[in-house]
Amino acid sequence: MSKILVTLNEKTYEISFDLPAPGQDRLSVQVNGETVLVQIPDPAAPVNDHTWMLVDERPYELLFDPDLRWVASKKGLHPVDVRDLEAMTPRHRSGDGRLKAPIPGLIARYLVNVGDEVTAGQPVVILEAMKMENEIRAPMNGRVEAIHVDVGETVARGTLLVEIE
Amino acid sequence: MFKKILIANRGEIAVRIIRTCRELGIETVALYDESDIDSLHVRQADLCVRVPSPETFLDVTTIVQIALAYEVDAVHPGYGFLAESATFAQKLTEAGITFIGPPAEVITAVRAKVKVLEAVRAAGFPTVTHTGDCLDVHDLPTIQANAARLGYPVVIKSCRGGRGRGERLVHKPEQMETAVQRASAESRAVFGNGHIYLERAMLPAHQIGVQLLGDRHGHLIHLGEREGSIIVGNQKIIEEAPSPLLNEAQREAILAAALAIGRLFNYQNVGTVEFLLDGTGNFYFSEIKARIQVEHSLTEMITGIDLVRQQILIAAGDPLPWAQDDVPFHGWAMMCRLNAQDPWQNFLPSPGRLTDVRLPFGPQVRIDSYIYTGCRVPPNYDPLVAKVTTWGRNREICLSRMKNALADFLLIGTPTNLPVMQRLMHTTAFARAHYNTDFFTKPPVNGADSEVTLRDLAVITAVHFARRHQMFNPTTPARLQSGWHKDSRRLPE
C-alpha cells in the first residue's frame, strides 16, 4: 500500500493505493475517503512527464515539470507538493550550490566574481541563447567558490558553471 | 511575373512564403544552416542551399551571391534578419534581383526611427516622447541626462530594432548602465548594430498596429488594425484583430492617421504603422514596421487577403486590385505564439527535440509552423515554434475556438509556453478583453478547473509519482523479499 500526500493549489489530498504490478492497467485509489478508479492506458510505456489517464470516466492529459513542482492541465497551471508518507521523507529538491547551464548557449559574461557573496535569485551569469540574453540566477545564498567556464565559451546543457558555498 | 524566388529566412515564415509561391507556380530556393536542417521549409522548397557562413541569415554578401548563383528573380526576406535592411535591398537591386518589400530608399527613410518620429510630429500627429538621436552607448552621462529629461520609467530601444529585441525598460537611474549594456549587446546579436535611443515608457499601454498595403503606382490602403498588448518580456504573445478596445470614432481616427503617415513616406508593399494607446484612448505614433509581421495571419483571417501573395504581386509591379472601400472586413481573429520558452524557469529559451507533436484542427483553426514529431528546435534562432490563429463571427466564438485549439495542441520533449497560453485563455479578464501591456507579469496559476478536476489531478499526480518512483527503484516482488536473509542462508533441516 502506497500512501501519498499531494498538495495542489494549497489543498491537501491524502491518497492511497496498492502499487500497480507490472502490466496492471487499473488501480483502485482512495482519495480523502472516496474511491476512484484510475485507468493507465498503456502500462508498458515508459513513464514520462507527459501522461494521460482516466479517472473514473474522465480523461486527463497532463504535463508535469521534471521536478514535479507543477502540473499543467488544459485549463490551468497548478503548483504541487508530493510527500510519500510511507517513506516519511520529503522528496528531493534540487538546491545545492552548483549552478549548471539550464540550456545550451554562450557565456556572455559573469555578474559576480569568485569570493562575492550572493543571495538566492540574484543573477549570476548571462547566457546567450536563441539570440536572447538570459539571466541565470543563484540557487541559494552563499559565497562564490569557483567559476568553471570562461566568457565566450559555448556550453552544453548541464555544464557546471559556478559553485556557491 | 517571377519564376524563382529565394527565401532568405527560416522556420514558420519560410514555410508560409513557400506555400504562397507554390500557389502562384513560383519555384522556391530555401536557405538553412546545419543546426536548422530539421525545419520543415528545408524539405518543402524546390531547392535548399546551406549558407556556408557563421552569420547565416544576416550575411548580405553571401545571400546575394547565392541569389545570383541560383538565378532567382526575387528574394523574400520574411521578418527579422534582413527584412528591413536597406543595404540588402540595394545590393539585390544592383544585382538585377527584385527585393520583395519596400524600395531601399523607403526602408532607409522609415528605419531612421528618430527622424520618422520628428516628421510625423511635424505633420500634426501625436508621437511618443523620445530622445533626439541615436545615442553613444559608451557615453553614460549623456544617456542619464536624456533619461532624466524624459522622466522615468524610460524604454531603451534599438535604432535598428523590432520585435522587442534590444529593448529594456528602466525604472531607476542606477539600473541604466546594465540595461544599456544588455540592450546594446542584444541588439548587436540580433541586428548586427548596437545603437540605441530612449523613449518615455507608457505603462500600462495598448499596442495597436495598422496594416498598410501599397503598390508602386501610388495606391495605399489599410487592412484594419491589430492589437498586440499581451507581452512577455518584450515579446507579444497574444494578438487579436480588430482591437477590442477601440470605439468606432477612435478606430476611424487611428486608421486615417496610419494612412496619412504612410503617405508621408510614400510607403509601398506591406507595412505596419504602430501606435501606443494610453488608458484614456489617446493614441501616439511609435514606429513603422517595413516588413510582413508575425501576426499578419490575423489580417488575412479578417479580410481574406493573402498578404504574402500581395507582397509578391506588388514587387512584380502589379497594381492593387482593390480600392479602400472594396476591402471586406468580417468577423474576429486571435493569434497565440507558442514559444520554446520554459514557463517553469522564468521563460528561459528551451531548445531541444520535440519528441511528440500533435497539431489541433477544426473549422477556422490555422497553424503556422515548421515543427513535427521528432524535429529539433535549434538553439541559435528565435524561440517561436508555432502560431495558432482562429477566426469566428464574433470575439466570443473566436475565443472558444482558440481555447479548444490550444487544449488539443500537444508539444512534448522540450518545455514551451503552451500551458501558460491555455491558462490565459480561460481568465475572465481576457474573456472581457480587460488587458493592457501589464496583463502578464508572471505565469498565472490556479486555473479554471473544477473541484472534481483538481481532486483527479491530485490522484494522477500521486499515481504518476509512484510509477516514476517504481521505475527508478523497481520493487522486488514480495515473495522474493520475504525470508531471503532469514531463511536462504540457513541450512536445510
HADDOCK unambig.tbl for C-alpha pairs under 7 A between the chains (distance, minus, plus):
assign (segid A and resid 4 and name CA) (segid B and resid 462 and name CA) 6.25 0.50 0.50
assign (segid A and resid 6 and name CA) (segid B and resid 458 and name CA) 6.02 0.50 0.50
assign (segid A and resid 6 and name CA) (segid B and resid 462 and name CA) 6.69 0.50 0.50
assign (segid A and resid 8 and name CA) (segid B and resid 458 and name CA) 6.49 0.50 0.50
assign (segid A and resid 9 and name CA) (segid B and resid 446 and name CA) 6.27 0.50 0.50
assign (segid A and resid 13 and name CA) (segid B and resid 458 and name CA) 6.86 0.50 0.50
assign (segid A and resid 15 and name CA) (segid B and resid 459 and name CA) 6.75 0.50 0.50
assign (segid A and resid 47 and name CA) (segid B and resid 467 and name CA) 7.00 0.50 0.50
assign (segid A and resid 47 and name CA) (segid B and resid 468 and name CA) 6.07 0.50 0.50
assign (segid A and resid 50 and name CA) (segid B and resid 412 and name CA) 6.98 0.50 0.50
assign (segid A and resid 55 and name CA) (segid B and resid 456 and name CA) 6.43 0.50 0.50
assign (segid A and resid 72 and name CA) (segid B and resid 419 and name CA) 5.98 0.50 0.50
assign (segid A and resid 74 and name CA) (segid B and resid 407 and name CA) 5.25 0.50 0.50
assign (segid A and resid 74 and name CA) (segid B and resid 422 and name CA) 6.05 0.50 0.50
assign (segid A and resid 75 and name CA) (segid B and resid 422 and name CA) 5.77 0.50 0.50
assign (segid A and resid 75 and name CA) (segid B and resid 423 and name CA) 5.07 0.50 0.50
assign (segid A and resid 75 and name CA) (segid B and resid 426 and name CA) 6.52 0.50 0.50
assign (segid A and resid 75 and name CA) (segid B and resid 447 and name CA) 5.59 0.50 0.50
assign (segid A and resid 75 and name CA) (segid B and resid 448 and name CA) 5.71 0.50 0.50
assign (segid A and resid 75 and name CA) (segid B and resid 449 and name CA) 6.18 0.50 0.50
assign (segid A and resid 76 and name CA) (segid B and resid 422 and name CA) 6.96 0.50 0.50
assign (segid A and resid 76 and name CA) (segid B and resid 423 and name CA) 4.75 0.50 0.50
assign (segid A and resid 76 and name CA) (segid B and resid 445 and name CA) 6.29 0.50 0.50
assign (segid A and resid 76 and name CA) (segid B and resid 446 and name CA) 5.91 0.50 0.50
assign (segid A and resid 76 and name CA) (segid B and resid 447 and name CA) 3.75 0.50 0.50
assign (segid A and resid 76 and name CA) (segid B and resid 448 and name CA) 6.25 0.50 0.50
assign (segid A and resid 76 and name CA) (segid B and resid 449 and name CA) 6.71 0.50 0.50
assign (segid A and resid 77 and name CA) (segid B and resid 419 and name CA) 6.60 0.50 0.50
assign (segid A and resid 77 and name CA) (segid B and resid 423 and name CA) 6.78 0.50 0.50
assign (segid A and resid 77 and name CA) (segid B and resid 445 and name CA) 4.96 0.50 0.50
assign (segid A and resid 77 and name CA) (segid B and resid 446 and name CA) 6.07 0.50 0.50
assign (segid A and resid 77 and name CA) (segid B and resid 447 and name CA) 6.18 0.50 0.50
assign (segid A and resid 78 and name CA) (segid B and resid 445 and name CA) 5.73 0.50 0.50
assign (segid A and resid 78 and name CA) (segid B and resid 446 and name CA) 5.53 0.50 0.50
assign (segid A and resid 103 and name CA) (segid B and resid 350 and name CA) 6.31 0.50 0.50
assign (segid A and resid 129 and name CA) (segid B and resid 349 and name CA) 6.88 0.50 0.50
assign (segid A and resid 129 and name CA) (segid B and resid 379 and name CA) 6.10 0.50 0.50
assign (segid A and resid 129 and name CA) (segid B and resid 380 and name CA) 6.16 0.50 0.50
assign (segid A and resid 130 and name CA) (segid B and resid 349 and name CA) 6.60 0.50 0.50
assign (segid A and resid 130 and name CA) (segid B and resid 379 and name CA) 5.30 0.50 0.50
assign (segid A and resid 130 and name CA) (segid B and resid 380 and name CA) 4.57 0.50 0.50
assign (segid A and resid 130 and name CA) (segid B and resid 381 and name CA) 4.62 0.50 0.50
assign (segid A and resid 130 and name CA) (segid B and resid 382 and name CA) 5.37 0.50 0.50
assign (segid A and resid 130 and name CA) (segid B and resid 383 and name CA) 6.36 0.50 0.50
assign (segid A and resid 131 and name CA) (segid B and resid 189 and name CA) 6.28 0.50 0.50
assign (segid A and resid 131 and name CA) (segid B and resid 190 and name CA) 6.10 0.50 0.50
assign (segid A and resid 131 and name CA) (segid B and resid 380 and name CA) 6.38 0.50 0.50
assign (segid A and resid 131 and name CA) (segid B and resid 381 and name CA) 6.25 0.50 0.50
assign (segid A and resid 131 and name CA) (segid B and resid 382 and name CA) 6.73 0.50 0.50
assign (segid A and resid 132 and name CA) (segid B and resid 186 and name CA) 6.35 0.50 0.50
assign (segid A and resid 133 and name CA) (segid B and resid 186 and name CA) 6.55 0.50 0.50
assign (segid A and resid 134 and name CA) (segid B and resid 348 and name CA) 6.54 0.50 0.50
